[in-house]
Each structure stands twice: as structure tokens, then as C-alpha cells.
Amino acid sequence: MVSAVNPYLNFKGNTQQAFDFYRSVFGGDFAGVIRYADFPGHMGVAESDRDKLAHIALPLGKGNVLMGTDVVGQHGNKPFTPGNNFYISLSPDDADETNRLFTALSAGGQVEMPLQQTEWAELFACVVDKFGVQWMLDYTGNVKFSFS
């Protein structure tokens, strides 16, 4: 059994800006901000990368945490396409919060599927935010649907 599933996002040098944006959307305070320079031996990263984020965590309520890092060193030399291999699925508690999150996350980004009713949700949408991260918003509401 898994006790928690927390998305962990990798960015190519702009993790701080991305997480400042996410904090403006979701609110709250960072639970941890650790730079490579904070580690003994600086985790072996180049001096030019030591101020970048090794780890950042933003609690998103009810035990969920959004985490991230700046990809540096040998990992930073690999091809990097942010957000193309996952979505972060959010299940807001009500329609107002779903609308608020949709508006905030799509600002400066791209709407892949507008906020709309589906077979499984009163409101569902897919957006790519301005940092290239893909999000699903899924407010089930009163819809009763089974995939089985």
C-alpha cells in the first residue's frame, strides 16, 4: 500500500519561479527550500549551479505535497521537455474552486480541453501552464459514473 503520492517536477533552472507561481495559485507556505549550496560538498554540482534548487515542497492541503528541483550537472545536459510525460490531476472540492484553478493555471499557458461537463465529472479540463506542466481538473460533483 502507498501512503501518499506526491508529484515531483523537474525544471531546467526556473524551479523557484515556477513554485512562486504555484504558491500564488494554491496559497500556503513552502515546507522546505533547499539549494545545492546547502549540502556538504554541494552535491557535486558546479559553482554556477549551487544557488539552484535541489528541493522545494509546497503542501497542497490534506497531506498532498507538490515537490520540485532544478535539473543540473550531467542531468541538465539530457534533452529536456517539461511536462510532456505526465499530468497532475486535481480534484477540487467545489465548482467555484475548479473555476478559480482553471483560470489561474491556464493564465499564460494553453488550454487543451476547456472546462466542461463530461461523462465522469460536472467539470473537467486539461491545461498546460506557462511552465509547460500539464494539469487535469476533475470536479465530479453530482455525476455518478463508473468506468467498470
C-alpha positions in Angstrom: 0.0 0.0 0.0 1.2 3.5 -0.8 0.5 6.1 1.9 1.0 9.2 -0.3 1.6 10.1 -3.9 3.2 13.4 -4.5 4.1 14.8 -7.9 7.8 15.8 -8.3 8.5 18.3 -11.0 11.9 18.9 -12.7 12.7 22.2 -14.3 15.7 23.5 -16.2 16.8 26.3 -13.9 13.4 28.1 -13.2 12.0 26.0 -10.3 11.9 29.0 -8.0 9.8 31.0 -10.4 7.5 28.0 -11.1 6.9 27.4 -7.4 6.4 31.1 -6.7 3.7 30.9 -9.3 2.1 27.7 -7.8 2.1 29.3 -4.4 0.3 32.3 -5.8 -2.3 29.8 -7.3 -2.7 27.5 -4.3 -1.6 29.6 -1.3 0.3 28.3 1.7 4.0 28.3 2.6 6.8 26.2 1.3 7.6 23.3 3.6 11.2 23.1 2.5 13.5 25.1 0.3 16.9 23.5 -0.1 19.6 24.8 -2.5 22.5 22.7 -3.8 24.8 25.1 -1.8 23.1 23.9 1.4 24.5 20.4 1.1 28.0 19.4 2.3 30.0 19.1 -0.9 27.2 20.9 -2.8 26.1 17.5 -4.2 29.0 17.8 -6.6 27.3 20.5 -8.8 29.3 23.3 -10.5 29.7 26.5 -8.6 27.4 28.2 -11.1 24.5 25.9 -10.2 24.9 25.9 -6.4 22.2 28.6 -5.9 19.6 26.5 -7.8 17.0 24.4 -6.0 17.9 20.9 -5.0 14.4 20.5 -3.4 11.3 22.6 -2.8 8.0 21.4 -1.3 4.6 23.2 -1.3 1.8 21.5 0.7 -1.5 21.4 -1.2 -3.8 20.6 1.7 -4.9 17.2 3.2 -1.5 15.6 3.0 -0.7 16.4 -0.6 2.7 18.0 -1.5 3.9 19.4 -4.8 7.7 19.0 -5.0 10.4 20.0 -7.4 14.0 20.5 -8.3 16.3 22.2 -10.8 17.9 19.7 -13.1 21.7 20.5 -13.2 25.0 18.9 -13.9 25.1 15.8 -16.1 21.3 15.5 -15.8 20.9 19.0 -17.2 22.7 18.0 -20.4 20.0 15.5 -21.4 17.1 16.6 -23.7 14.5 18.3 -21.5 10.9 18.7 -22.5 9.0 19.9 -19.4 5.6 18.4 -18.7 5.3 16.1 -21.7 5.2 12.8 -19.7 2.6 13.4 -17.0 -0.4 15.3 -15.8 -1.1 16.4 -12.3 -4.7 15.6 -11.6 -6.5 17.9 -9.1 -9.9 17.1 -7.7 -11.3 20.4 -6.2 -14.0 20.3 -3.6 -16.5 22.5 -5.5 -17.2 24.2 -8.8 -16.0 27.7 -7.7 -12.6 26.3 -6.7 -12.4 24.4 -10.0 -13.1 27.6 -12.0 -10.6 29.5 -9.9 -7.9 26.9 -10.5 -8.7 26.6 -14.2 -8.4 30.4 -14.6 -5.1 30.7 -12.7 -3.4 27.7 -14.2 -4.3 28.5 -17.8 -3.1 32.1 -17.5 -0.2 32.5 -19.9 -0.5 28.8 -20.8 -2.5 26.7 -23.2 -6.0 25.2 -22.8 -6.0 21.7 -24.2 -9.6 20.9 -23.2 -11.9 23.7 -21.9 -13.6 23.4 -18.6 -16.8 21.4 -19.4 -19.1 18.6 -18.2 -18.0 15.1 -19.1 -19.5 11.6 -18.5 -17.5 11.4 -15.3 -17.4 14.9 -14.0 -19.5 18.1 -13.7 -16.4 20.0 -14.6 -13.3 18.7 -16.3 -10.4 20.4 -18.1 -6.8 19.9 -19.3 -4.4 22.8 -19.4 -0.7 23.3 -19.8 0.6 26.1 -17.6 3.1 28.7 -18.6 5.9 26.5 -17.3 4.9 23.5 -19.5 3.3 21.4 -16.8 0.1 19.6 -17.7 -2.8 19.7 -15.3 -6.2 18.0 -15.2 -9.0 19.5 -13.2 -11.7 17.0 -12.2 -14.7 18.1 -10.2 -17.0 15.1 -10.0 -19.9 16.9 -8.3 -23.1 15.0 -8.5 -22.1 12.9 -11.5 -22.3 9.2 -10.8 -20.2 7.3 -13.3 -18.3 4.1 -13.2 -15.5 3.1 -15.6 -16.2 -0.6 -14.9 
